[in-house]
Amino acid sequence: MVRDEGQNKAKNREPLVSILVLNYNGKKFLKECFDSILKSTYPNFEIALVDNNSSDDSIAYTQANYPMVKIVQTHRNAGYSRAYNIAFREVQGKYYILLNNDVVVAENWLEPLVNVAESDSKIGALQPKIRSLIDDGYFEYAGASGGFMDKCGYPFLRGRIFYTIERDEGQYDDESFVFWTSGAAMFVRAEALEKSGNLDEDFVHHMEEIDLCWRLHLVDYRLKVIPDSVIYHYAGATIKADSFKKIYWNHRNGIFTLIKNLEKGNLVKTLIIRYLLDVINVFHAAIGQLDFKHAYAIIKSHVWLIFNLKMMFQKRKEVQEIRIVSDKDYEFLMYNRFLVFDYFLKGKKTFQSLNFKFNQTQ
């Protein structure tokens, strides 16, 4: 978005960043989102509204009020992954930013991301620090300050473990390697997707960014959180954190991710433990808490997994064929304990309390 001659010169020097704002009936969020992006001080970016077949007037509103925004229509709502895969073909950036529509960005959010990516060609993906728009001073549930995973495939964040979200007091303001970057604001090197492949459309909702990040590791890219870049996210605007849908998708896609990406030896033992933990979870929800919705969501996820084993193992074959590093090469980013036990039984509710030792500058 160029405003004067000085910016034209800067634009010619800086790589193009394509900001892809995913939208489904989200007109109420668009003004605040677009206005904040347009205040960005980085000189060379384009914006695209990636509309997932909205029934509100999001497209008409954008065309009337933000004519500089490119419209990418998916024509049917088949989820996060399909929408972005379509958008990738319609933009020209060296870097893509996958951005939720319920996000507000700081003016200088882009420069730290671009600078880090330009300094190291092995960077595949980055994320900013993500704070909550509705809980002032707190991290945001879906991104916080970078993502990790435990030995059973449970994801967690610097700033959020399961249901505990920390206040941001600067404790995670260090630039750090991470296992995964948040799909709410994911900065991706376009060239890296040629090696890892695009987002997996069979995930539909949730954890698709973790699957993509895992594949980036497999083809020897690095991922980081850059807390000098800050955005604000209205958490849960699409699917509530404790909803049936979120429980279902997270359990379904968590195991789907393991099947695709782990080496054979690690996969067998991890699946056994993960299934046992899900059985315990079902009984605890149904009998201990009388939360039959939660129990049924887990059961339904496993039914889907059983009926889709052939598809998942075909995808596993394809993923393992692109692998150029072993699990050991990135295992320092995986918490080598049972996060479920540490959180629910030992009361370790914060990232710092885990005493998770990993090399932040490897």
N, C-alpha and C positions, 0 to 999 in steps of 0.2 A: 504494500500500500504506500505509494510514493507521493510525497507532498511538495517537494521542492528540489532544486538542482543538487543540493548537497546530499539529499537522500538518494537521488538518482545515481550519484557517484558511488555512494555506499552500497546501493543495491547491486551494482555491477561487480563489487568485490566480494559480497557475501553470498553463500549458497542459498538457494531457494528452499523455503520450508513450506510444505503443504499442510495446512491445519484443517483436519477433517472433523466436522462437528456432526456427530450422529444424533438423529432426531426422529422421534415417533410421538406425534401429538404433543409436542413440547413447546408450542408457541409461547407459553407464559415464561419460559426461561430464555428465549432467544435474544431479547433486547439486552438484558444484562450481560449475557455471554458475548454477543457480538460487539457491544460497546467497549467491553474490557479488552477484547482482542485488538480492536482497532486503535486502542491507545498504546499498543505495544511499541517499544522504542526500537526494536530490531527492524532493519530497513527492507528486508526482502522476504515477504511471505505472501501466500495466497490463502484464501478461506473458501472451503466448500461446505455447503449444507448437504449432508448425506441423509436424505429423507427416506425412511423405511415405510413408505406408503401411508403417511399420516391421513387421517380423516378430518383433522382440523384445518385451518387455513395457514399452516406454517409456511408453505411455499409462497403463497400469495403475499403474505406479510413480509417475508424476506425479500422477495422481488421488488415490492413497493418501497421498502425502507432501507434495504442494503443491496443496491444493484451491483456492488462490487463483489458480492458473494456468489460463487458458482453453485448451481443447483445440480446435485447428482441424485436422480430418482431410482429407487430399487424396484418399484412397481409392485412389490409384495413384501410383507414383513416376515422374513425367515430368519431373523436374528442378527446379532452383532457381527458375526464373522462374515456372513454373506454380504452385508451392507458395505463393510470396509473393503472386502476383496473387490467389489465392483468399483468403489471409489479409487482404489489404487491405480486402476486403468485409466482414470479420467484426469489425473493430476500429474504435474511435472517435477515435483520437488526432489531434491537430493535426499531430503528427510521428510518423513511423514509424522504428524502428530495426531494420534487417535484421541479425540477429545469428546467427553460427554457434553450434552447441551446444558446441563445444570451446573456449569462451572463458571467461575469468575477468575481471571488471571491477573497477576501483578504486571505492571508496565514493563519491567525488565526481566520477565520470565524466560524469554527465548535466548538471550545472549549466553547465559551460563550453559545451557544445553548444547547450543551450537559450538561453543568454544571447546567443550570437552570432546564432543564427537569429532571435530576437526583436528584435534590434537592426537587422536589415536584411531587409526582405521580399523582396529579390532573391536571398537565399540559397536555393538549391534542394537542396543536399546538403552534408553535412559528414562527416568521419571523425575518430575519435580517433587518437592515436599508438598503434601496435600493436606490442607487443614479444612476443618468443617465450616460450612457457611451458617449452620444453624446452632452449633454448640461452640460459642466463641471461646477461643483459646485452646481448643482440643484438636487432635488429629482427626482425620476423616477415616471412616471404617474401611473403605475400599483401597486406600493407597498409603496413607500415613507417610513414613519415611523409608520406604523400600521393603520388598518382600523376600521371605525365606521359606523353607519347607523342612519338616522333620523327617525322620527315617521312615515313617509310614505314609508320607505324602500329604500331611496336613499343612496347609499354608498358614503363615502368620507374618506379622509386620513389625518393623521398628515403630512402635506406637500403638499397636493393637494385636492382642492375642485373643482369639475366640470372641467373647462378648465384652472384653475389657478394653476400653479405649482410653489412652493416656492424654493428659494435658501436655501441650507442646511448651516445654520450658527450655528449649534449646539443647536438650539432652541428645538429640539425634541430628545435629546440624553439621556433622562431618560427612564429606563426600565418601561414599562407600560402594564397593562391589556388592551386588545383591543377586539373589537367585531369580527373582522375577520382578517385573515392573508393572505398575497398575494400568489396567485397561481404561481407567477413567481419564488418564492423561499420559499416554505412552508415546514417547519419541523414538522413532524407528528409522534406522538407516535403510533406505529403499534397496540398495544393493544387497544387503544382508538377506532380504526376503527371497532373492533369487537362489540362495543356497539352502535356506531353512524351509522354504515353501511358505505360502500364505497362511492365514488363519484357517482353522479347521471348521468347516460349516456344519459338521455333525454335532458340534458342541452346543450350538444354538444360543444358549445363555450360560454365562458364568464359567470361569477358569480357562476360557479360550486363550486369554493372554498368557496364562501360566504355561499352557501347552506350547504356545509359540516361543516363549522365552526358553523353555527347556530345549526346544529344537535349535534355537540360536546357540545355546551352550554346546550342543552336540556337533555343530559345525564350527566350533572354536571361536565364537564371538564372546565378548564380555558385556556385562550389564551393570549399570550404576544408578544410584540415586544421587541427585544433585540438589541439595537443600538450599543453595543460593537462588534457585528458581522456586517460586512459591505460587501455588494456585489454591483456590477455595472451591469446595465441592458440596453441593446439597446432597447429603448421603441418603440413599434409599429412595430416590425420586422415581425410579423405574420399578424396582421390586423391593419390598420391605425386607429388612435383614432377618426377621423371624417368620417370614411367610412360608407356606407350604411349598411354593414354587422354588424359593431360594434353597430350602433344605434339600428338596428333590434334586435340583440341578447341581448343587455342590457335591452331594454324595455320588451322584451318577458320574459326573465329569471328573471328580477326583480320581476314581478308579480307572476311568477311561484314559486319563493322562498317564497313570502308572503303566498301564498295559502298553501304551504306545512307546514310551520313552526309556524305561529302565532296561538295563542289560538282563539277559535271561536269568542268571543266577540270583541277582537281586530281586527280580520281579517275583519269582516263586515265593520266597520267604516273606516279602513285603505284602503280597496279596493275602497270604494266609493270616498274617497278623491283622491286616486291615479288615478282612471279613469278620474275624472274631470280635474286633472292636465295634464293628457295626451291629453285630448281634447283641452285644452288651448294651449298646446305645438304644436299640429297639426295646429291649426289655426294661431298661431304666426309664425310658420315656413313657411306655405304656403302663407299667406297673408302679414304678416309683413316683411318677409325676402325673399319671393319668392324662398324658398329652398324646392322645391317639393320632392327632394330625401329624405330629413329628414322627411317630413310629411308622405310620403309613407312608409318609414321604420317603423314608429310607427303604422300606420294603419295595415300594414302587420303583425306586431307582435300581434296585438289584434285579427286578424282573426285566427292566429294559436292558440291563447289562447282559443277562442270560440270553435274551432273544437277539442280541446284536454282537455276539462273540465273533462270528465270521467276519463281519465288517471291521471290527476293532483289530483283529489279528492281521487282516490284510493291511490296514493302515500301519500297524506295528512293523510289518515287513518293509514297507516303504520308508518308514522313518529310520529303521536300523540300517538301511542301505545308504543313507546319507551321512551316517555317523562317522566322524573322523577322530573323535576323542573318546576315552572311556569314562565310566561313571566316576572313577577316582580323580579325574582331572578337575571336577567341579564339586566334589563331595565336601570340600571345606565350607561350602555355602549351605550345606544341609545339616540341620541340628541332629546330632547322633544320639538322640534320646526319644522317649515317648512323650510328645508334647501333651497329649491327653492326660496322662498320669501326672505330669508336673503341674499342669494347670488346675485340674479338678481335684486331685488328691493332695498335692504338696502346696497348693496355693500360690504358685508362681504366676502372677497375673501380668507382669510387665516384661518387656524384652530384656531389660537390664537384670532382672531377677533370675533369668535363665542362666546367666553367666556363660553365654554362648561365645566361645572363643573362635574367632575366624580371622583370617588375614585380610584386613580391609584394603590393603594396597598390593595384593599379590599380582 
